[in-house]
Amino acid sequence: MQHKFFLISLILCLFSYSQEVKYKDLDVYIMVEGDSIASQSINLKEITVYPPLEFKSYKDKLRYYTVKRKTLKVYPYAVLASNRLTKLKKRLPLIKTRAKKKKYTKIVERFVEKEFSDELKKLTRTEGQILIKLIHRETGETVYRQIKKLRNGLRAFSYSSLARIFNISLKKEYDPVNIDEDAIIEDILKRANADKSIKLSLKVE
């Protein structure tokens, strides 16, 4: 891939030079490997290049890579939650009675619990809190508000109270502008998206 990019860059450079000096009136076509038709232009995918990471201390470096490991571990669950909630919100208006809506919501809840509860139980407290914030990032609403809207206020309060026992807040918002850890998480995700290192290995239907 690197040698292809080099050849394309070289051809563009040569074409630019010859266009200025010798061949102003000549139509030049370029044949790119893999294409069957020559073209006068080359469409290149836009890429984002981030500067190398720099840390003031070893402690800062250790913190960054610790947050990175935990973030990339739980991010697939946040994406899954976002996808499930999007489908749920689309289907609920199609269900006529309140009782049937409640029943359908419980079915989805049990399905997710059965499918992923074993993995979620393995998360540490800090991983769990990062997941809560990432769900807010992906959906635009806190986990507490999601539960309150889909179930009821009592259920949301119950879950929130249980989470506080483990020092986790379901009301925690994702705020990379004002919260240092969230800024680190945002940088991690942007870099991971840019270099394609994010792995969404969870099955999302």
KOLLUMTI-984947 format. One record per atom (N, C-alpha, C): residue number from 1; y, z, x. Coordinates in steps of 0.1 Angstrom, whole numbers, plus 5000, padded with zeros to 4 digits. Atoms other than C-alpha are relative to their C-alpha. Example, Ala and Ser with C-alpha at 12.3 -4.5 7.8 and 13.67 -1.06 7.14 Angstrom:
<tigus>
   nr  north    up  east
    1   4988  5000  5009
    1   4955  5078  5123
    1   5012  5000  5009
    2   4989  5000  4991
    2   4989  5071  5137
    2   5011  5008  4992
</tigus>
This chain:
<tigus>
   nr  north    up  east
    1   4988  5000  5008
    1   5000  5000  5000
    1   5013  5000  5009
    2   4988  4999  4991
    2   5024  5008  5029
    2   5003  4987  5006
    3   4997  5013  4994
    3   5019  4974  5045
    3   5005  4990  4990
    4   4994  5009  5010
    4   5026  4957  5012
    4   5015  5002  4998
    5   4986  4996  5002
    5   5058  4976  5008
    5   5008  4995  5012
    6   4993  5005  4988
    6   5068  4967  5044
    6   5002  4985  5000
    7   4999  5015  5000
    7   5061  4930  5039
    7   5010  4996  4989
    8   4990  5003  5010
    8   5081  4930  5007
    8   5014  5003  5005
    9   4987  4996  4995
    9   5110  4948  5024
    9   5004  4989  5010
   10   4997  5010  4990
   10   5108  4923  5053
   10   5004  4987  4994
   11   4997  5012  5007
   11   5108  4893  5030
   11   5014  5000  4994
   12   4987  4999  5006
   12   5138  4906  5011
   12   5011  5000  5011
   13   4990  5000  4989
   13   5156  4913  5044
   13   5003  4986  5005
   14   4999  5013  4995
   14   5149  4878  5057
   14   5007  4991  4990
   15   4994  5008  5010
   15   5158  4862  5024
   15   5015  5003  4999
   16   4986  4997  5001
   16   5191  4881  5023
   16   5008  4994  5012
   17   4993  5006  4988
   17   5200  4870  5058
   17   5001  4985  4999
   18   5000  5015  5001
   18   5190  4833  5053
   18   5009  4996  4989
   19   4992  5004  5011
   19   5209  4833  5020
   19   5015  5000  5004
   20   4986  4999  4995
   20   5241  4843  5038
   20   5004  4989  5010
   21   4997  5008  4989
   21   5238  4821  5068
   21   4997  4986  4999
   22   5005  5014  4999
   22   5218  4790  5063
   22   4997  4993  4987
   23   5006  5006  5011
   23   5204  4785  5029
   23   5007  5004  4987
   24   4993  4996  5012
   24   5231  4792  5003
   24   4996  4992  4988
   25   5003  5009  5012
   25   5220  4763  4980
   25   4986  4998  4998
   26   5014  5003  5001
   26   5183  4766  4984
   26   4994  5011  4991
   27   5007  4990  5008
   27   5162  4782  4957
   27   4987  5004  5007
   28   5011  4994  4993
   28   5137  4805  4973
   28   4991  5008  4991
   29   5010  4993  5008
   29   5105  4817  4956
   29   4991  5009  5008
   30   5008  4990  4992
   30   5084  4847  4967
   30   4987  5001  4993
   31   5013  4998  5005
   31   5047  4850  4962
   31   4995  5014  5005
   32   5005  4987  4997
   32   5035  4886  4960
   32   4985  5001  4998
   33   5015  4999  5001
   33   4999  4894  4967
   33   4995  5006  4987
   34   5005  4995  5012
   34   4980  4898  4935
   34   5006  4992  4988
   35   4993  5009  5010
   35   5004  4875  4915
   35   4996  4986  5001
   36   5004  5014  4999
   36   4995  4839  4906
   36   5012  4991  4999
   37   4988  5008  5002
   37   5031  4828  4900
   37   5011  5005  5009
   38   4989  4996  4991
   38   5059  4828  4925
   38   5013  5003  4992
   39   4988  4996  5008
   39   5092  4844  4915
   39   5012  5001  5010
   40   4988  4998  4992
   40   5128  4846  4928
   40   5004  5014  5002
   41   4997  4986  4999
   41   5128  4883  4924
   41   4988  5008  5000
   42   5011  4991  5000
   42   5105  4912  4928
   42   5004  5013  4993
   43   4998  4988  5007
   43   5103  4941  4904
   43   4993  5012  5007
   44   5005  4988  4993
   44   5098  4974  4922
   44   5001  5012  4991
   45   4999  4987  5008
   45   5090  5007  4905
   45   5010  5009  5006
   46   4990  4990  4996
   46   5117  5033  4907
   46   4993  5012  5005
   47   5007  4988  4995
   47   5107  5062  4929
   47   5011  5010  5003
   48   4991  4989  4996
   48   5124  5096  4936
   48   4995  5006  5012
   49   5004  4994  4987
   49   5124  5109  4971
   49   5008  5013  5001
   50   4994  4987  4998
   50   5131  5146  4976
   50   5001  5004  5014
   51   4999  4996  4986
   51   5143  5161  5008
   51   4989  5010  5004
   52   5010  4990  4995
   52   5119  5182  5029
   52   5004  5014  4996
   53   4997  4986  5003
   53   5116  5218  5019
   53   5005  5008  5012
   54   4995  4991  4990
   54   5136  5243  5039
   54   5000  5014  4995
   55   5000  4986  5005
   55   5132  5281  5037
   55   5008  5008  5010
   56   4992  4991  4992
   56   5155  5308  5050
   56   4991  5010  5008
   57   5009  4990  4994
   57   5125  5331  5058
   57   4986  4997  4996
   58   5015  5001  5003
   58   5087  5333  5058
   58   4998  5005  4986
   59   5002  4994  5013
   59   5090  5355  5027
   59   5004  4990  4989
   60   4996  5010  5010
   60   5109  5327  5008
   60   4989  4989  4999
   61   5010  5010  5000
   61   5083  5302  5019
   61   4987  5004  4993
   62   5012  4995  5007
   62   5054  5324  5008
   62   5002  5001  4985
   63   4998  4999  5015
   63   5070  5330  4974
   63   5000  4986  4994
   64   5000  5013  5005
   64   5076  5293  4969
   64   4986  4994  4998
   65   5013  5006  5001
   65   5040  5283  4976
   65   4991  5008  4991
   66   5008  4992  5009
   66   5026  5312  4956
   66   5004  4996  4985
   67   4996  5005  5013
   67   5047  5301  4926
   67   4994  4986  4997
   68   5005  5014  5001
   68   5036  5265  4932
   68   4985  5000  4996
   69   5014  4999  5004
   69   4999  5274  4931
   69   4998  5004  4986
   70   5001  4994  5014
   70   5003  5294  4899
   70   5005  4990  4990
   71   4994  5009  5010
   71   5025  5268  4882
   71   4991  4988  4998
   72   5009  5012  5002
   72   5002  5238  4889
   72   4987  5004  4994
   73   5012  4996  5007
   73   4973  5259  4877
   73   5001  5001  4985
   74   4999  4998  5014
   74   4987  5267  4843
   74   5008  4989  4993
   75   4992  5011  5006
   75   5009  5236  4837
   75   4991  4992  4990
   76   5008  5007  5009
   76   4980  5217  4821
   76   4998  5007  4986
   77   5001  4993  5012
   77   4977  5244  4795
   77   5012  4999  4991
   78   4988  5002  5007
   78   5013  5241  4786
   78   5002  4987  4994
   79   5000  5013  5006
   79   5010  5204  4781
   79   4990  4999  4989
   80   5010  4999  5011
   80   4979  5210  4760
   80   5006  5006  4988
   81   4994  4993  5011
   81   4998  5235  4739
   81   5010  4991  4993
   82   4989  5008  5006
   82   5027  5211  4734
   82   4994  4989  4992
   83   5006  5011  5008
   83   5004  5183  4723
   83   4993  5005  4987
   84   5006  4994  5012
   84   4985  5205  4699
   84   5010  5004  4990
   85   4989  4997  5009
   85   5017  5218  4684
   85   5006  4988  4994
   86   4994  5013  5005
   86   5031  5183  4680
   86   4991  4995  4989
   87   5009  5005  5010
   87   5000  5172  4661
   87   5000  5009  4988
   88   5001  4990  5011
   88   4999  5204  4641
   88   5013  4998  4991
   89   4987  5001  5008
   89   5036  5200  4630
   89   5000  4987  4992
   90   5001  5012  5007
   90   5029  5164  4620
   90   4991  5000  4988
   91   5010  5000  5010
   91   4999  5172  4599
   91   5003  5010  4989
   92   4997  4989  5010
   92   5012  5204  4582
   92   5008  4995  4988
   93   4993  5005  5012
   93   5037  5186  4559
   93   4992  4992  4991
   94   5009  5008  5008
   94   5009  5164  4547
   94   4990  5009  4991
   95   5008  4990  5008
   95   4990  5195  4534
   95   5008  5006  4989
   96   4992  4996  5011
   96   5002  5204  4500
   96   5002  5015  4998
   97   4999  4986  5004
   97   4994  5240  4493
   97   5001  5009  5013
   98   4997  4991  4989
   98   5004  5270  4515
   98   4986  5006  5005
   99   5013  4995  4997
   99   4968  5283  4514
   99   4993  4991  5010
  100   5007  5010  4992
  100   4954  5251  4528
  100   5007  4998  5014
  101   4992  5001  4987
  101   4982  5250  4555
  101   4995  5012  5009
  102   5004  4988  4992
  102   4972  5285  4566
  102   4986  4999  5005
  103   5014  5002  4997
  103   4935  5276  4566
  103   5000  4990  5012
  104   5000  5010  4989
  104   4942  5245  4588
  104   5006  5006  5013
  105   4994  4994  4988
  105   4964  5265  4612
  105   4990  5009  5007
  106   5010  4991  4995
  106   4936  5290  4616
  106   4989  4992  5007
  107   5010  5009  4994
  107   4911  5262  4623
  107   5004  4995  5014
  108   4994  5005  4987
  108   4933  5248  4651
  108   5000  5012  5010
  109   4999  4988  4991
  109   4938  5283  4665
  109   4986  5004  5005
  110   5014  4996  4996
  110   4900  5291  4665
  110   4995  4989  5010
  111   5005  5010  4991
  111   4893  5257  4681
  111   5006  5001  5014
  112   4994  4999  4986
  112   4918  5262  4710
  112   4994  5013  5007
  113   5006  4987  4995
  113   4905  5298  4714
  113   4986  4998  5006
  114   5014  5002  4996
  114   4869  5287  4716
  114   4999  4991  5012
  115   5001  5010  4989
  115   4876  5258  4739
  115   5005  5005  5013
  116   4993  4996  4988
  116   4898  5275  4764
  116   5001  5015  5003
  117   4998  4986  4998
  117   4896  5312  4760
  117   4994  5006  5013
  118   5006  4996  4988
  118   4873  5317  4789
  118   5008  4998  5012
  119   4992  5004  4989
  119   4896  5299  4813
  119   5013  5008  4999
  120   4988  4993  5001
  120   4927  5316  4799
  120   4999  5015  5004
  121   5003  4986  4996
  121   4911  5350  4804
  121   5001  5003  5015
  122   5000  4999  4985
  122   4910  5343  4841
  122   5014  5000  5006
  123   4987  5001  4995
  123   4947  5340  4844
  123   5005  5014  5003
  124   4994  4987  4997
  124   4966  5368  4861
  124   5013  5002  4991
  125   4989  4997  5008
  125   4996  5385  4845
  125   5012  4990  5003
  126   4989  5009  4996
  126   5021  5364  4865
  126   4997  4986  4996
  127   5004  5013  5005
  127   5002  5332  4857
  127   5002  4999  4985
  128   4999  5000  5015
  128   5002  5341  4820
  128   5015  4999  4997
  129   4986  5000  5003
  129   5040  5347  4821
  129   5006  4986  5003
  130   4996  5013  4997
  130   5046  5314  4838
  130   4996  4990  4990
  131   5005  5009  5010
  131   5025  5297  4812
  131   5009  5002  4987
  132   4992  4998  5012
  132   5046  5313  4784
  132   5014  4992  5002
  133   4987  5007  4997
  133   5078  5299  4801
  133   4998  4985  5000
  134   5003  5014  5000
  134   5062  5265  4806
  134   4998  4994  4986
  135   5001  5004  5014
  135   5053  5263  4769
  135   5014  4998  4994
  136   4986  5001  5005
  136   5090  5269  4761
  136   5006  4987  5006
  137   4994  5012  4994
  137   5099  5242  4786
  137   4995  4987  4993
  138   5006  5012  5006
  138   5075  5217  4770
  138   5003  4998  4985
  139   4999  5001  5014
  139   5081  5225  4734
  139   5015  5003  4995
  140   4987  4997  5004
  140   5117  5237  4733
  140   5002  5013  4992
  141   4999  4987  5007
  141   5108  5270  4716
  141   4991  5010  5007
  142   5008  4990  4994
  142   5094  5303  4728
  142   4987  5001  4992
  143   5013  4998  5006
  143   5058  5312  4721
  143   5002  5009  4988
  144   4998  4991  5011
  144   5070  5341  4699
  144   5005  4992  4987
  145   4994  5007  5011
  145   5091  5317  4677
  145   4989  4990  4994
  146   5010  5009  5005
  146   5062  5292  4675
  146   4990  5007  4991
  147   5010  4992  5008
  147   5038  5319  4662
  147   5007  5004  4987
  148   4993  4995  5012
  148   5064  5332  4638
  148   5002  4988  4989
  149   4998  5011  5009
  149   5070  5297  4623
  149   4987  4995  4995
  150   5013  5006  5004
  150   5033  5286  4622
  150   4992  5011  4992
  151   5008  4989  5007
  151   5019  5320  4610
  151   5010  5008  4992
  152   4991  4992  5007
  152   5043  5347  4601
  152   5006  5010  5010
  153   4993  4991  4991
  153   5067  5373  4615
  153   4991  5012  5004
  154   5009  4989  4997
  154   5040  5401  4613
  154   4991  4996  5011
  155   5010  5005  4989
  155   5015  5380  4634
  155   5007  4999  5013
  156   4993  5002  4988
  156   5042  5372  4659
  156   5003  5013  5007
  157   4997  4986  4995
  157   5052  5409  4662
  157   4987  5006  5006
  158   5013  4995  4996
  158   5015  5418  4666
  158   4996  4995  5014
  159   5003  5006  4987
  159   5009  5393  4694
  159   5010  5004  5011
  160   4989  4996  4990
  160   5042  5402  4711
  160   4997  5014  5005
  161   5002  4986  4997
  161   5033  5439  4710
  161   4988  5001  5010
  162   5012  5000  4992
  162   4999  5432  4725
  162   5003  4995  5014
  163   4996  5006  4988
  163   5014  5410  4752
  163   5008  5010  5009
  164   4992  4990  4993
  164   5038  5438  4762
  164   4992  5010  5007
  165   5009  4991  4993
  165   5009  5460  4771
  165   4996  4995  5014
  166   5003  5007  4987
  166   5001  5435  4799
  166   5013  4996  5007
  167   4987  5003  4993
  167   5038  5433  4808
  167   5003  4985  4999
  168   4997  5014  5003
  168   5041  5398  4793
  168   5009  4999  4988
  169   4991  5002  5012
  169   5069  5387  4770
  169   4998  4987  4994
  170   5002  5013  5007
  170   5062  5360  4744
  170   5014  4994  4997
  171   4987  5004  5003
  171   5100  5358  4739
  171   5007  4994  5013
  172   4994  5005  4988
  172   5106  5347  4775
  172   5004  4986  4999
  173   4995  5013  5000
  173   5127  5316  4778
  173   4999  4994  5014
  174   5000  5007  4988
  174   5126  5290  4805
  174   5014  4996  5003
  175   4986  5003  4997
  175   5160  5288  4823
  175   5002  4998  5014
  176   4999  5004  4986
  176   5160  5270  4856
  176   5014  5001  5006
  177   4986  5000  4996
  177   5198  5271  4857
  177   5004  5014  5005
  178   4995  4986  4998
  178   5202  5309  4857
  178   4989  5009  5006
  179   5011  4991  4995
  179   5167  5323  4867
  179   4994  4993  5013
  180   5004  5006  4987
  180   5157  5318  4904
  180   4985  4995  4999
  181   5014  5004  5000
  181   5119  5317  4897
  181   4998  4987  4992
  182   5001  5013  5008
  182   5124  5290  4870
  182   5006  4988  5007
  183   4995  5011  4992
  183   5145  5270  4894
  183   4989  4995  5010
  184   5011  5003  4991
  184   5116  5271  4918
  184   4989  4992  4993
  185   5010  5006  5009
  185   5092  5261  4890
  185   5004  4985  4997
  186   4995  5014  5003
  186   5114  5231  4881
  186   4999  4991  5012
  187   5001  5008  4987
  187   5116  5219  4917
  187   4985  4997  5003
  188   5014  5003  4998
  188   5078  5222  4920
  188   4995  4989  4991
  189   5004  5010  5010
  189   5072  5202  4888
  189   5006  4986  5003
  190   4993  5013  4997
  190   5097  5175  4897
  190   4994  4993  5013
  191   5006  5005  4988
  191   5082  5171  4932
  191   4986  4995  4997
  192   5014  5003  5003
  192   5047  5171  4918
  192   4999  4987  4992
  193   4999  5012  5008
  193   5056  5145  4893
  193   5003  4987  5008
  194   4996  5012  4992
  194   5072  5123  4919
  194   4989  4996  5009
  195   5010  5004  4991
  195   5043  5124  4943
  195   4986  4999  4993
  196   5012  5001  5008
  196   5017  5123  4915
  196   4989  5010  5003
  197   5010  4990  4997
  197   5000  5155  4925
  197   4997  5009  4989
  198   5003  4993  5012
  198   5000  5170  4890
  198   4986  4995  4995
  199   5013  5004  5006
  199   4964  5170  4876
  199   4999  5006  4987
  200   5002  4995  5013
  200   4961  5173  4839
  200   4985  4998  4996
  201   5014  5001  5001
  201   4924  5179  4840
  201   4994  5004  4987
  202   5005  4995  5013
  202   4921  5195  4806
  202   4999  4989  4990
  203   5002  5011  5010
  203   4908  5174  4778
  203   5009  5002  4988
  204   4991  5000  5010
  204   4935  5165  4754
  204   4997  4989  4990
  205   5004  5010  5010
  205   4925  5147  4722
  205   5012  4996  4992
</tigus>
